[in-house]
Amino acid sequence: MKEEGRICHSPLEYRNEDELMEYAICHKKEQSKTRCVKGHFVCNACHISGVDRIIGICRKETPKNPVEIVTGLMSEPFCHMHGPEHHIMAGCAFLTVYKFAGWLGCI
């Protein structure tokens, strides 16, 4: 699987030591070992911003196939191939379907 940066889609590089880096979009500065080979860095807050969007979308979904929910989430512009969004997508889709099936009364 090819890893690419979110800004220019150049390959990522992993440095041995943390370095203070600034995200060009929000200008937040953080220590990191990861950036693309062109020097672009994405701060943690921006990197995980899609997670909140996934939860919001799932809360508005109506009962259907979880595969359809995941497919819809993957087509959203905030969803990046190597972003943290992919770690929670399937679980959120299944919980959404379970909730509407009456199996999760507490969510």
Sequence and secondary structure as in RCSB ss.txt:
>XXXX:A:sequence
MKEEGRICHSPLEYRNEDELMEYAICHKKEQSKTRCVKGHFVCNACHISGVDRIIGICRKETPKNPVEIVTGLMS
EPFCHMHGPEHHIMAGCAFLTVYKFAGWLGCI
>XXXX:A:secstr
   B TTT  BEEEEEEEEEEE TTT  EEEEEEEETT     HHHHTHHHHHHHHHHHH  S  HHHHHHHHHT
STT  TTSTHHHHHHHHHHHHHHHHTTS TT 
